[in-house]
């Protein structure tokens, strides 16, 4: 553990120790990672359609019948998959953890589960993708987490599978078969926890009415088998952190906050000024590089490298983590447009990573020209729009001892008065995407 990790753990320890002695250490480690790779992948990549949703809500995600969707498992053969290349690309991008979809809502398992034949080892590919990725991550010392969907369109205990998924995709917990399904869920999660080494995160995606999955029972099992694993908030319990999706919250989430997964209008309990550390709600936003989670050859709505770097900054400035998704191709590769953007983010982080990793929400919120983060007695200003003269902002409440450009080390002249701070950046070079000014506090 670094000194910053220990400090973060000590900060949260009094709050969390009574509930869960390991929570402070888990969250401290998570806070240091800051940036991760999400991977949505399955047979659906062959059809350039979204994962699972075309059979659940076909009116919204049209383009494939359920029969054809199911048949994709019989032709899935990603022969070019190289687990090490995935992990190494994540490292090039500056990502410090990975989360892989072991099973999406359609029920297809990318691991060799003993409890179903709807899985990767029964496809033409025939090999356990999760095992390969776990081995590569272990070798590269990359923390690996597992996405697992509690909903399962393929299991007859979850729903009456004689009907189309669109008619009962939210599950049928009042049927007598339901307890058998929860047993199945528990057994598969147990497989993931016991077969593939250390698990960094268990990332559930429970959709609506998550209490039906008996989250307490599942949490208890995870804590017993993998006490260091983080658990997100999508199986009916708060878990270690909240998970807004495809967006950042309007402010900094606080304890007990309700952060709508996709709808920002549902945010409650977020604040627009830095809260007390004990009041902060850990969180993570997951986001796509284009418009879809799964591979889609027709989706060219790629976010720019600058937009992605600035989203990472925005997330960090509010204390969160950023989980950026890739959808591998049917052949098992990551498309060049994704790789190009990931490497661009990595190049920026190689120079400016100190302003992201291990930081938390900064003393300045709602800045018009950028964002701020802080780590101990070092604050960072992330400037988007580089001015020709000076930057004016409120004083952080502490004396500034020194200011410099993080990328070059050049000193930044400053003047601090009772209520204001002036940074004279005239003639100093701007960086691509965002320029970081490091401020040492006394």
LUMKEVO-261326 format. One record per residue: z negated, x, y of N, C-alpha, C in turn; residue in three letters. Coordinates in steps of 0.1 Angstrom, whole numbers, padded with zeros to 4 digits, always signed. Example, Ala and Ser with C-alpha at 12.3 -4.5 7.8 and 13.67 -1.06 7.14 Angstrom:
2
-0078+0132-0057-0078+0123-0045-0078+0132-0033ALA;-0071+0128-0022-0071+0137-0011-0079+0129+0000SER;
end
This chain:
442
+0000+0008-0012+0000+0000+0000+0000+0009+0013UNK;+0008+0005+0023+0007+0012+0035-0005+0007+0043UNK;-0008+0014+0054-0019+0010+0063-0016-0004+0068UNK;-0003-0007+0072+0000-0021+0077-0003-0031+0067UNK;+0000-0029+0054-0002-0038+0043-0017-0041+0042UNK;-0025-0030+0042-0039-0031+0040-0045-0040+0052UNK;-0040-0037+0064-0045-0044+0076-0042-0059+0075UNK;-0029-0062+0071-0025-0076+0069-0034-0083+0059UNK;-0037-0076+0048-0045-0082+0037-0059-0084+0042UNK;-0065-0075+0050-0078-0077+0055-0079-0088+0065UNK;-0068-0090+0072-0067-0101+0082-0068-0114+0076UNK;-0061-0116+0064-0060-0129+0058-0071-0131+0047UNK;-0077-0120+0043-0087-0121+0032-0098-0131+0034UNK;-0105-0131+0046-0116-0141+0047-0111-0155+0046UNK;-0099-0158+0050-0094-0172+0050-0090-0176+0036UNK;-0085-0167+0028-0079-0170+0015-0088-0167+0003UNK;-0097-0158+0004-0105-0153-0007-0111-0164-0015UNK;-0117-0174-0008-0124-0184-0015-0115-0193-0024UNK;-0103-0195-0019-0093-0203-0027-0086-0195-0038UNK;-0082-0183-0035-0074-0175-0044-0076-0160-0040UNK;-0083-0153-0047-0086-0139-0044-0074-0130-0042UNK;-0063-0133-0049-0051-0125-0048-0041-0129-0037UNK;-0044-0140-0030-0034-0145-0020-0032-0135-0009UNK;-0042-0129-0004-0040-0120+0008-0031-0108+0004UNK;-0034-0102-0007-0025-0091-0011-0011-0095-0014UNK;-0009-0106-0020+0005-0111-0022+0012-0113-0009UNK;+0006-0120+0000+0012-0122+0013+0014-0110+0021UNK;+0005-0100+0020+0007-0087+0027+0020-0080+0022UNK;+0021-0080+0009+0033-0074+0003+0046-0081+0007UNK;+0045-0094+0007+0056-0103+0011+0060-0101+0026UNK;+0050-0099+0034+0053-0097+0048+0060-0084+0051UNK;+0057-0074+0043+0064-0061+0044+0079-0062+0040UNK;+0082-0070+0030+0096-0071+0026+0105-0077+0036UNK;+0101-0088+0042+0108-0095+0053+0122-0100+0050UNK;+0130-0093+0043+0145-0096+0041+0148-0095+0026UNK;+0154-0106+0021+0157-0107+0007+0171-0112+0004UNK;+0176-0111-0008+0188-0116-0013+0186-0128-0022UNK;+0192-0139-0019+0192-0151-0028+0205-0151-0035UNK;+0205-0155-0048+0218-0155-0056+0219-0169-0063UNK;+0229-0177-0059+0232-0189-0065+0244-0187-0074UNK;+0243-0189-0087+0254-0185-0096+0253-0193-0109UNK;+0264-0198-0114+0265-0205-0126+0279-0208-0129UNK;+0282-0216-0140+0296-0220-0143+0303-0227-0132UNK;+0296-0234-0123+0302-0241-0112+0311-0232-0103UNK;+0308-0219-0103+0316-0209-0095+0331-0210-0099UNK;+0334-0213-0111+0348-0214-0115+0356-0225-0108UNK;+0349-0235-0103+0356-0246-0097+0355-0246-0082UNK;+0349-0236-0076+0347-0235-0062+0340-0248-0057UNK;+0330-0253-0064+0322-0264-0059+0308-0260-0058UNK;+0300-0268-0051+0286-0265-0049+0278-0267-0062UNK;+0267-0260-0063+0259-0260-0075+0253-0274-0076UNK;+0255-0281-0088+0248-0293-0092+0251-0306-0084UNK;+0252-0304-0071+0253-0316-0062+0266-0325-0065UNK;+0277-0319-0069+0288-0328-0071+0286-0338-0082UNK;+0277-0335-0092+0274-0346-0102+0263-0355-0098UNK;+0255-0350-0088+0243-0358-0084+0247-0368-0073UNK;+0254-0363-0063+0259-0371-0052+0274-0369-0050UNK;+0282-0375-0059+0296-0372-0058+0303-0378-0046UNK;+0297-0388-0039+0303-0393-0027+0303-0382-0016UNK;+0292-0374-0016+0291-0364-0006+0298-0351-0010UNK;+0297-0348-0023+0303-0335-0028+0314-0339-0038UNK;+0325-0344-0033+0336-0348-0041+0344-0337-0047UNK;+0352-0339-0057+0362-0329-0061+0361-0326-0076UNK;+0351-0331-0083+0351-0328-0097+0343-0339-0104UNK;+0348-0342-0116+0341-0352-0124+0329-0346-0131UNK;+0319-0354-0136+0308-0348-0143+0313-0342-0157UNK;+0323-0349-0163+0328-0344-0176+0334-0330-0174UNK;+0342-0328-0164+0348-0315-0161+0337-0305-0157UNK;+0328-0309-0149+0317-0300-0145+0309-0295-0157UNK;+0306-0304-0166+0299-0300-0178+0307-0290-0187UNK;+0320-0292-0187+0329-0284-0195+0330-0270-0190UNK;+0327-0267-0177+0328-0254-0172+0319-0243-0180UNK;+0309-0248-0186+0300-0239-0194+0308-0233-0206UNK;+0318-0240-0210+0325-0235-0222+0336-0224-0219UNK;+0338-0222-0206+0348-0212-0201+0342-0201-0193UNK;+0329-0202-0190+0323-0192-0181+0322-0178-0188UNK;+0329-0169-0182+0329-0155-0188+0330-0145-0177UNK;+0319-0142-0169+0319-0133-0158+0319-0118-0163UNK;+0330-0114-0169+0331-0101-0176+0329-0089-0167UNK;+0331-0091-0153+0329-0080-0144+0315-0078-0139UNK;+0306-0086-0143+0292-0086-0138+0286-0072-0141UNK;+0280-0066-0130+0273-0053-0131+0260-0055-0124UNK;+0249-0057-0131+0237-0060-0124+0232-0049-0115UNK;+0235-0036-0118+0231-0025-0109+0238-0026-0096UNK;+0251-0031-0096+0258-0031-0083+0252-0042-0074UNK;+0247-0053-0080+0240-0063-0072+0228-0058-0065UNK;+0220-0051-0073+0207-0045-0068+0210-0035-0057UNK;+0220-0026-0060+0223-0016-0050+0229-0021-0037UNK;+0236-0032-0038+0241-0038-0026+0230-0044-0018UNK;+0220-0050-0025+0209-0055-0018+0201-0044-0011UNK;+0200-0032-0017+0193-0021-0011+0201-0016+0001UNK;+0214-0015+0000+0223-0011+0011+0221-0021+0023UNK;+0219-0033+0020+0217-0043+0031+0203-0043+0037UNK;+0195-0035+0032+0181-0034+0037+0172-0045+0031UNK;+0177-0052+0021+0169-0063+0015+0159-0057+0005UNK;+0147-0062+0006+0136-0056-0002+0131-0065-0013UNK;+0137-0076-0015+0134-0084-0027+0146-0093-0030UNK;+0147-0098-0042+0158-0106-0047+0153-0118-0054UNK;+0160-0130-0052+0156-0142-0060+0169-0147-0066UNK;+0168-0149-0079+0180-0153-0087+0178-0167-0093UNK;+0189-0175-0093+0188-0189-0098+0189-0188-0114UNK;+0178-0189-0120+0178-0189-0135+0182-0202-0140UNK;+0180-0213-0133+0184-0227-0137+0185-0235-0125UNK;+0197-0241-0122+0198-0250-0111+0196-0264-0116UNK;+0198-0274-0107+0195-0288-0111+0204-0293-0122UNK;+0215-0287-0125+0224-0292-0136+0218-0289-0149UNK;+0208-0280-0150+0202-0277-0162+0207-0265-0170UNK;+0218-0259-0165+0224-0247-0172+0215-0235-0169UNK;+0211-0228-0180+0202-0216-0179+0210-0203-0179UNK;+0208-0195-0170+0214-0182-0169+0205-0172-0177UNK;+0196-0177-0185+0188-0168-0193+0188-0174-0207UNK;+0184-0166-0217+0185-0170-0231+0172-0178-0235UNK;+0172-0190-0230+0160-0199-0233+0161-0204-0248UNK;+0150-0204-0254+0149-0209-0268+0150-0224-0269UNK;+0149-0231-0258+0147-0245-0258+0160-0254-0254UNK;+0171-0247-0253+0183-0254-0250+0195-0246-0254UNK;+0206-0253-0257+0219-0246-0259+0228-0246-0247UNK;+0224-0252-0237+0231-0253-0224+0227-0240-0216UNK;+0233-0229-0220+0228-0216-0214+0239-0206-0215UNK;+0237-0195-0208+0247-0184-0207+0250-0177-0220UNK;+0240-0176-0229+0243-0169-0242+0251-0178-0252UNK;+0253-0191-0248+0262-0199-0256+0275-0201-0250UNK;+0277-0194-0238+0290-0194-0232+0299-0183-0237UNK;+0312-0182-0234+0320-0171-0238+0314-0157-0234UNK;+0307-0157-0223+0301-0144-0219+0291-0139-0229UNK;+0282-0148-0233+0273-0145-0245+0261-0136-0242UNK;+0259-0131-0230+0248-0122-0227+0239-0128-0217UNK;+0226-0123-0217+0215-0128-0209+0217-0122-0195UNK;+0221-0129-0185+0223-0124-0171+0209-0120-0166UNK;+0199-0129-0167+0186-0126-0162+0180-0113-0167UNK;+0182-0111-0180+0177-0098-0186+0183-0086-0180UNK;+0197-0087-0178+0204-0075-0172+0199-0073-0158UNK;+0197-0083-0150+0193-0082-0136+0179-0077-0135UNK;+0170-0082-0144+0156-0077-0144+0156-0062-0148UNK;+0164-0058-0157+0164-0044-0161+0168-0035-0149UNK;+0179-0040-0143+0184-0032-0131+0175-0032-0120UNK;+0168-0043-0117+0158-0043-0106+0146-0034-0109UNK;+0142-0034-0121+0131-0025-0125+0135-0011-0123UNK;+0147-0007-0127+0151+0007-0126+0152+0011-0112UNK;+0157+0001-0103+0158+0004-0089+0146+0001-0080UNK;+0135-0003-0087+0122-0006-0081+0124-0017-0070UNK;+0132-0027-0074+0135-0038-0065+0127-0050-0070UNK;+0118-0056-0062+0111-0068-0066+0120-0080-0069UNK;+0119-0086-0080+0128-0097-0084+0120-0110-0086UNK;+0125-0120-0080+0119-0134-0082+0129-0143-0089UNK;+0124-0154-0094+0132-0163-0102+0132-0177-0095UNK;+0143-0182-0091+0145-0196-0087+0146-0204-0100UNK;+0138-0215-0101+0138-0224-0112+0138-0238-0107UNK;+0147-0247-0111+0148-0260-0107+0140-0269-0116UNK;+0129-0276-0111+0122-0286-0119+0131-0298-0123UNK;+0140-0303-0114+0150-0313-0118+0159-0307-0128UNK;+0164-0315-0138+0173-0310-0149+0182-0322-0153UNK;+0194-0322-0149+0203-0333-0152+0207-0333-0167UNK;+0204-0322-0174+0209-0321-0188+0198-0325-0198UNK;+0186-0327-0193+0175-0329-0203+0172-0344-0204UNK;+0172-0350-0217+0170-0364-0218+0156-0369-0215UNK;+0147-0360-0214+0133-0364-0209+0133-0366-0194UNK;+0141-0358-0187+0141-0359-0172+0147-0373-0168UNK;+0158-0376-0175+0165-0389-0172+0173-0394-0184UNK;+0177-0406-0184+0186-0411-0194+0200-0405-0193UNK;+0203-0395-0202+0215-0388-0200+0227-0395-0206UNK;+0225-0408-0211+0237-0416-0214+0244-0421-0202UNK;+0237-0420-0190+0243-0425-0178+0247-0413-0170UNK;+0256-0415-0160+0260-0404-0151+0248-0400-0142UNK;+0248-0387-0139+0237-0381-0132+0235-0388-0118UNK;+0246-0393-0112+0246-0399-0099+0237-0411-0099UNK;+0235-0418-0111+0227-0430-0111+0212-0427-0112UNK;+0208-0416-0117+0193-0413-0119+0189-0399-0117UNK;+0196-0392-0107+0194-0377-0106+0180-0373-0101UNK;+0172-0383-0095+0159-0379-0091+0149-0380-0102UNK;+0153-0383-0114+0144-0383-0125+0138-0396-0128UNK;+0132-0398-0140+0126-0411-0143+0112-0409-0150UNK;+0103-0406-0141+0089-0403-0146+0082-0414-0153UNK;+0087-0427-0152+0080-0438-0158+0084-0440-0173UNK;+0095-0433-0177+0099-0434-0191+0089-0426-0200UNK;+0088-0431-0212+0078-0424-0221+0082-0410-0225UNK;+0095-0406-0222+0099-0393-0225+0095-0382-0215UNK;+0090-0387-0203+0087-0378-0192+0077-0367-0196UNK;+0066-0369-0202+0057-0358-0206+0064-0347-0214UNK;+0073-0351-0223+0081-0341-0230+0089-0332-0221UNK;+0094-0338-0210+0102-0330-0201+0093-0320-0194UNK;+0081-0324-0189+0072-0315-0182+0068-0304-0192UNK;+0066-0307-0205+0063-0296-0215+0075-0286-0215UNK;+0087-0292-0215+0099-0283-0215+0099-0274-0202UNK;+0097-0280-0191+0096-0272-0178+0086-0261-0180UNK;+0074-0264-0185+0064-0254-0186+0068-0243-0196UNK;+0074-0247-0207+0078-0237-0217+0089-0228-0211UNK;+0098-0233-0204+0109-0224-0198+0103-0215-0187UNK;+0094-0220-0179+0088-0211-0169+0080-0200-0176UNK;+0073-0204-0187+0066-0194-0194+0075-0183-0200UNK;+0087-0187-0204+0097-0177-0209+0100-0167-0198UNK;+0102-0172-0186+0106-0164-0175+0094-0155-0171UNK;+0082-0159-0173+0071-0151-0169+0067-0141-0179UNK;+0071-0142-0191+0067-0133-0202+0078-0124-0208UNK;+0091-0127-0205+0101-0119-0212+0108-0109-0203UNK;+0106-0109-0190+0114-0101-0181+0106-0092-0172UNK;+0094-0089-0176+0086-0080-0168+0080-0086-0156UNK;+0076-0078-0146+0069-0083-0134+0078-0093-0126UNK;+0073-0104-0122+0080-0115-0115+0074-0115-0101UNK;+0082-0112-0091+0078-0111-0077+0075-0125-0071UNK;+0084-0135-0074+0083-0148-0068+0088-0158-0079UNK;+0081-0170-0079+0086-0181-0086+0090-0192-0075UNK;+0103-0194-0074+0109-0202-0063+0114-0215-0069UNK;+0106-0225-0068+0109-0239-0072+0118-0246-0062UNK;+0125-0256-0067+0133-0264-0058+0132-0279-0063UNK;+0121-0285-0061+0118-0298-0067+0124-0310-0061UNK;+0131-0309-0050+0137-0321-0044+0126-0331-0040UNK;+0129-0344-0042+0119-0354-0037+0108-0357-0047UNK;+0097-0362-0042+0085-0366-0050+0082-0356-0060UNK;+0078-0344-0055+0075-0332-0063+0063-0333-0072UNK;+0054-0343-0068+0041-0344-0076+0043-0347-0091UNK;+0055-0353-0094+0057-0357-0107+0058-0346-0117UNK;+0059-0333-0113+0060-0322-0121+0047-0315-0125UNK;+0036-0322-0121+0023-0316-0125+0022-0302-0120UNK;+0024-0300-0107+0024-0286-0101+0011-0279-0104UNK;-0001-0285-0104-0013-0278-0107-0013-0271-0120UNK;-0008-0278-0130-0007-0272-0143+0003-0260-0143UNK;+0014-0261-0136+0024-0250-0136+0018-0238-0127UNK;+0012-0241-0116+0005-0231-0108-0005-0223-0116UNK;-0013-0230-0124-0024-0224-0132-0018-0214-0142UNK;-0007-0218-0148+0000-0209-0158+0005-0197-0151UNK;+0011-0198-0140+0017-0187-0133+0006-0177-0129UNK;-0005-0183-0123-0016-0174-0119-0022-0166-0131UNK;-0022-0173-0142-0028-0166-0154-0019-0155-0159UNK;-0006-0157-0160+0003-0148-0166+0008-0138-0156UNK;+0012-0142-0144+0017-0133-0133+0009-0135-0120UNK;-0003-0130-0120-0012-0132-0108-0006-0126-0095UNK;+0003-0117-0096+0008-0111-0083+0021-0119-0078UNK;+0026-0128-0086+0038-0136-0082+0035-0145-0071UNK;+0043-0146-0061+0042-0156-0051+0048-0169-0056UNK;+0044-0180-0051+0049-0193-0055+0053-0201-0042UNK;+0065-0206-0041+0068-0214-0029+0062-0228-0029UNK;+0067-0236-0020+0060-0249-0018+0068-0261-0023UNK;+0076-0259-0034+0085-0270-0038+0082-0276-0052UNK;+0069-0276-0056+0066-0283-0069+0053-0291-0067UNK;+0052-0297-0055+0041-0306-0052+0028-0300-0047UNK;+0028-0287-0045+0016-0280-0040+0021-0271-0028UNK;+0012-0268-0019+0016-0259-0008+0021-0246-0012UNK;+0015-0240-0022+0020-0226-0026+0016-0216-0016UNK;+0023-0204-0017+0020-0193-0008+0027-0194+0005UNK;+0038-0201+0006+0046-0201+0018+0055-0213+0018UNK;+0059-0217+0031+0067-0229+0033+0082-0224+0033UNK;+0091-0234+0031+0105-0230+0029+0115-0239+0037UNK;+0116-0237+0050+0127-0244+0057+0140-0238+0052UNK;+0151-0246+0053+0164-0243+0047+0175-0244+0057UNK;+0184-0233+0057+0195-0233+0066+0192-0233+0081UNK;+0180-0230+0084+0176-0230+0099+0163-0223+0100UNK;+0159-0220+0113+0146-0215+0116+0138-0226+0122UNK;+0124-0226+0120+0116-0237+0127+0117-0235+0142UNK;+0114-0246+0149+0115-0246+0164+0104-0237+0170UNK;+0093-0234+0163+0083-0226+0167+0076-0218+0156UNK;+0064-0214+0157+0057-0206+0147+0049-0216+0139UNK;+0051-0217+0126+0043-0227+0118+0029-0223+0117UNK;+0020-0232+0117+0006-0230+0116+0000-0237+0104UNK;-0012-0233+0099-0017-0239+0087-0017-0254+0087UNK;-0013-0260+0076-0012-0274+0075+0001-0280+0081UNK;+0010-0271+0086+0022-0275+0092+0031-0282+0082UNK;+0039-0292+0087+0049-0298+0079+0063-0293+0084UNK;+0069-0284+0076+0082-0278+0081+0093-0284+0073UNK;+0101-0293+0078+0111-0300+0071+0121-0290+0065UNK;+0124-0291+0052+0133-0282+0046+0146-0280+0053UNK;+0153-0291+0056+0166-0290+0062+0167-0297+0076UNK;+0157-0305+0079+0157-0313+0091+0147-0309+0101UNK;+0151-0302+0112+0141-0297+0121+0134-0308+0129UNK;+0139-0320+0129+0131-0331+0135+0118-0334+0128UNK;+0117-0329+0116+0105-0332+0108+0094-0321+0110UNK;+0097-0311+0117+0087-0300+0120+0075-0306+0127UNK;+0063-0303+0121+0051-0307+0127+0041-0296+0125UNK;+0033-0292+0135+0024-0282+0134+0030-0268+0137UNK;+0041-0268+0144+0046-0255+0149+0043-0253+0163UNK;+0040-0241+0168+0036-0238+0181+0046-0228+0188UNK;+0047-0228+0201+0057-0220+0208+0050-0208+0215UNK;+0037-0206+0212+0031-0194+0216+0024-0188+0204UNK;+0021-0175+0205+0015-0168+0193+0002-0174+0190UNK;+0000-0179+0177-0012-0185+0173-0022-0174+0169UNK;-0035-0178+0166-0044-0169+0160-0039-0165+0146UNK;-0041-0153+0141-0036-0149+0128-0041-0159+0117UNK;-0054-0163+0118-0059-0172+0107-0053-0185+0107UNK;-0046-0189+0118-0039-0202+0118-0025-0202+0114UNK;-0019-0190+0112-0005-0188+0108-0002-0193+0094UNK;+0009-0200+0093+0014-0205+0080+0026-0196+0076UNK;+0024-0188+0065+0035-0179+0060+0047-0188+0056UNK;+0059-0183+0059+0071-0191+0056+0083-0182+0054UNK;+0094-0188+0049+0106-0181+0047+0118-0191+0048UNK;+0128-0187+0055+0140-0195+0056+0151-0190+0046UNK;+0157-0198+0039+0169-0194+0031+0181-0199+0038UNK;+0192-0192+0037+0204-0195+0044+0216-0189+0037UNK;+0228-0196+0039+0240-0191+0033+0248-0183+0044UNK;+0257-0174+0039+0266-0166+0048+0277-0174+0052UNK;+0282-0183+0044+0292-0193+0048+0286-0207+0048UNK;+0293-0217+0043+0287-0230+0044+0282-0235+0030UNK;+0283-0228+0019+0280-0232+0006+0271-0222-0001UNK;+0262-0227-0010+0254-0218-0018+0262-0212-0029UNK;+0270-0219-0036+0278-0214-0047+0291-0208-0041UNK;+0297-0200-0050+0310-0194-0046+0320-0205-0044UNK;+0327-0204-0033+0338-0213-0029+0349-0206-0023UNK;+0360-0204-0030+0372-0197-0025+0378-0203-0012UNK;+0375-0215-0010+0381-0222+0002+0372-0222+0014UNK;+0360-0218+0013+0350-0218+0024+0351-0205+0032UNK;+0357-0205+0043+0359-0194+0051+0350-0194+0064UNK;+0340-0202+0064+0331-0204+0075+0321-0193+0076UNK;+0325-0180+0076+0315-0169+0075+0308-0167+0088UNK;+0295-0166+0088+0287-0162+0099+0291-0147+0102UNK;+0290-0144+0115+0293-0130+0119+0281-0121+0115UNK;+0284-0108+0115+0272-0099+0112+0262-0100+0124UNK;+0267-0101+0136+0258-0103+0147+0249-0115+0146UNK;+0255-0126+0142+0248-0139+0140+0237-0137+0130UNK;+0240-0130+0119+0231-0128+0108+0220-0119+0112UNK;+0223-0108+0119+0212-0099+0124+0203-0106+0133UNK;+0209-0114+0142+0200-0121+0151+0192-0132+0145UNK;+0197-0138+0134+0189-0148+0126+0177-0141+0120UNK;+0180-0129+0114+0169-0121+0109+0158-0118+0119UNK;+0163-0114+0131+0153-0111+0142+0146-0124+0146UNK;+0153-0135+0147+0146-0148+0151+0135-0152+0141UNK;+0139-0150+0128+0129-0154+0117+0117-0145+0119UNK;+0119-0131+0120+0108-0122+0121+0100-0125+0133UNK;+0106-0129+0144+0099-0131+0156+0089-0143+0156UNK;+0091-0151+0145+0082-0162+0143+0074-0160+0130UNK;+0074-0148+0126+0065-0144+0114+0070-0147+0101UNK;+0083-0151+0099+0089-0155+0087+0096-0144+0079UNK;+0101-0148+0067+0110-0139+0059+0123-0146+0059UNK;+0134-0138+0057+0148-0143+0057+0154-0140+0043UNK;+0157-0151+0036+0163-0150+0022+0178-0154+0024UNK;+0187-0144+0024+0201-0146+0026+0209-0147+0013UNK;+0216-0158+0012+0223-0161-0001+0237-0155-0003UNK;+0240-0151-0015+0253-0148-0019+0256-0157-0031UNK;+0269-0161-0032+0274-0169-0044+0284-0160-0051UNK;+0281-0154-0062+0290-0145-0069+0303-0153-0074UNK;+0313-0145-0076+0326-0151-0081+0325-0154-0096UNK;+0335-0162-0101+0335-0165-0115+0336-0152-0124UNK;+0342-0141-0118+0343-0129-0126+0330-0121-0126UNK;+0321-0124-0117+0308-0117-0117+0307-0107-0106UNK;+0314-0108-0095+0314-0099-0084+0309-0106-0071UNK;+0306-0098-0061+0303-0104-0048+0315-0102-0039UNK;+0319-0113-0033+0332-0112-0025+0330-0103-0013UNK;+0342-0097-0009+0341-0086+0001+0336-0091+0014UNK;+0338-0104+0018+0333-0108+0031+0318-0108+0031UNK;+0312-0111+0020+0297-0111+0019+0292-0097+0020UNK;+0298-0088+0011+0294-0074+0011+0295-0067+0024UNK;+0306-0070+0031+0308-0064+0044+0297-0068+0054UNK;+0293-0080+0054+0282-0085+0063+0269-0079+0059UNK;+0266-0079+0046+0254-0073+0041+0252-0058+0045UNK;+0263-0051+0044+0263-0037+0047+0261-0035+0062UNK;+0267-0044+0070+0265-0043+0085+0250-0045+0089UNK;+0244-0055+0082+0230-0057+0085+0222-0045+0081UNK;+0225-0039+0069+0218-0027+0064+0219-0016+0074UNK;+0231-0014+0080+0233-0003+0089+0224-0005+0101UNK;+0223-0018+0106+0214-0020+0117+0199-0018+0114UNK;+0196-0022+0102+0182-0020+0097+0178-0006+0095UNK;+0188+0002+0091+0185+0016+0089+0180+0023+0101UNK;+0185+0018+0113+0180+0024+0126+0168+0016+0131UNK;+0168+0003+0129+0159-0006+0136+0149-0013+0127UNK;+0148-0008+0114+0140-0015+0104+0125-0016+0108UNK;+0120-0006+0116+0106-0006+0119+0102-0018+0128UNK;+0112-0024+0134+0110-0036+0143+0110-0049+0135UNK;+0113-0048+0121+0114-0059+0113+0104-0059+0101UNK;+0104-0048+0093+0096-0048+0081+0081-0047+0085UNK;+0073-0055+0079+0059-0055+0081+0054-0060+0095UNK;+0063-0065+0102+0060-0071+0116+0056-0085+0114UNK;+0051-0091+0125+0049-0105+0126+0053-0110+0140UNK;+0050-0123+0142+0054-0129+0155+0049-0121+0167UNK;+0058-0119+0176+0055-0111+0188+0048-0118+0199UNK;+0044-0110+0209+0036-0115+0220+0044-0124+0229UNK;+0058-0122+0229+0066-0130+0238+0074-0140+0229UNK;+0073-0152+0232+0080-0163+0225+0089-0170+0235UNK;+0101-0175+0230+0109-0183+0239+0117-0175+0249UNK;+0119-0162+0247+0126-0153+0256+0141-0158+0257UNK;+0147-0158+0269+0161-0162+0270+0170-0151+0266UNK;+0166-0138+0266+0175-0127+0264+0173-0121+0250UNK;+0163-0126+0242+0161-0120+0229+0148-0125+0223UNK;+0142-0116+0214+0130-0120+0207+0120-0108+0207UNK;+0108-0111+0202+0098-0100+0200+0091-0100+0187UNK;+0088-0089+0182+0079-0087+0170+0068-0077+0173UNK;+0058-0076+0164+0048-0067+0166+0042-0062+0153UNK;+0038-0050+0153+0031-0044+0141+0020-0035+0146UNK;+0008-0040+0144-0004-0033+0149-0003-0031+0165UNK;-0003-0019+0169-0003-0016+0184+0011-0013+0189UNK;+0021-0017+0181+0035-0014+0185+0042-0027+0186UNK;+0047-0031+0198+0055-0043+0200+0070-0039+0201UNK;+0079-0048+0197+0093-0046+0198+0100-0057+0205UNK;+0108-0053+0215+0117-0063+0222+0131-0062+0216UNK;+0136-0072+0211+0150-0073+0205+0158-0079+0216UNK;+0167-0072+0222+0174-0076+0234+0189-0080+0229UNK;+0192-0092+0231+0206-0097+0227+0216-0093+0238UNK;+0213-0098+0250+0222-0096+0261+0217-0085+0270UNK;+0223-0073+0269+0218-0061+0276+0221-0062+0291UNK;+0211-0062+0299+0213-0063+0314+0218-0051+0320UNK;+0224-0052+0332+0228-0040+0339+0217-0033+0346UNK;+0206-0040+0349+0195-0034+0357+0182-0034+0350UNK;+0174-0044+0352+0160-0044+0346+0158-0057+0338UNK;+0148-0056+0329+0143-0067+0322+0130-0071+0328UNK;+0128-0084+0331+0115-0088+0336+0109-0098+0326UNK;+0096-0096+0323+0089-0105+0314+0075-0104+0317UNK;+0067-0114+0312+0053-0114+0314+0046-0102+0308UNK;+0035-0098+0313+0028-0087+0307+0022-0091+0293UNK;+0022-0083+0283+0017-0087+0270+0002-0088+0270UNK;-0005-0085+0281-0020-0087+0280-0027-0073+0278UNK;-0019-0063+0273-0025-0050+0271-0016-0040+0279UNK;-0022-0029+0282-0015-0018+0289-0004-0012+0280UNK;+0007-0009+0286+0018-0003+0279+0016+0012+0280UNK;+0016+0020+0269+0014+0034+0270+0028+0041+0271UNK;+0038+0036+0264+0051+0042+0264+0062+0032+0260UNK;+0074+0034+0264+0085+0025+0260+0097+0034+0257UNK;+0105+0031+0247+0116+0038+0243+0126+0030+0236UNK;+0139+0034+0236+0149+0027+0227+0147+0032+0213UNK;+0145+0022+0204+0142+0026+0190+0154+0034+0184UNK;+0166+0030+0187+0178+0036+0181+0180+0051+0185UNK;+0177+0054+0197+0180+0068+0202+0168+0076+0206UNK;+0156+0069+0208+0144+0076+0212+0144+0078+0227UNK;+0154+0074+0235+0154+0076+0249+0143+0068+0256UNK;+0136+0074+0265+0125+0067+0272+0131+0056+0281UNK;+0123+0045+0282+0127+0034+0291+0117+0034+0302UNK;+0121+0036+0314+0111+0035+0326+0106+0021+0327UNK;+0093+0020+0330+0087+0007+0331+0076+0006+0342UNK;+0074-0006+0346+0063-0008+0356+0055-0020+0352UNK;+0042-0019+0351+0034-0030+0346+0024-0034+0357UNK;+0025-0046+0361+0015-0052+0371+0006-0062+0364UNK;-0002-0068+0371-0012-0077+0366-0005-0088+0357UNK;+0006-0094+0362+0011-0105+0354+0025-0103+0349UNK;+0031-0091+0351+0045-0089+0348+0047-0075+0343UNK;+0058-0073+0336+0063-0061+0330+0078-0059+0334UNK;+0081-0048+0340+0095-0046+0343+0100-0033+0335UNK;+0111-0035+0328+0117-0024+0321+0131-0021+0327UNK;+0132-0009+0332+0145-0005+0338+0154+0001+0328UNK;+0164-0006+0323+0173-0002+0313+0187+0002+0318UNK;+0188+0004+0331+0200+0007+0338+0205+0021+0332UNK;+0218+0021+0328+0223+0033+0323+0220+0037+0308UNK;+0211+0029+0302+0208+0032+0288+0218+0024+0279UNK;+0221+0030+0267+0231+0024+0259+0226+0012+0251UNK;+0234+0002+0249+0231-0009+0241+0236-0007+0226UNK;+0229-0013+0217+0233-0012+0203+0241-0024+0199UNK;+0248-0023+0187+0255-0034+0182+0245-0045+0177UNK;+0248-0057+0179+0240-0069+0174+0228-0071+0183UNK;+0219-0061+0184+0207-0063+0192+0202-0049+0195UNK;+0196-0047+0207+0191-0034+0211+0175-0036+0211UNK;+0169-0026+0204+0154-0027+0203+0147-0017+0212UNK;+0138-0022+0220+0129-0014+0228+0115-0014+0221UNK;+0110-0002+0218+0097-0001+0212+0087+0001+0223UNK;+0076-0007+0223+0065-0006+0233+0052-0002+0226UNK;+0047+0009+0230+0034+0014+0224+0023+0008+0233UNK;+0014+0000+0227+0003-0006+0235-0009+0004+0234UNK;-0017+0004+0244-0029+0012+0244-0040+0006+0235UNK;
end
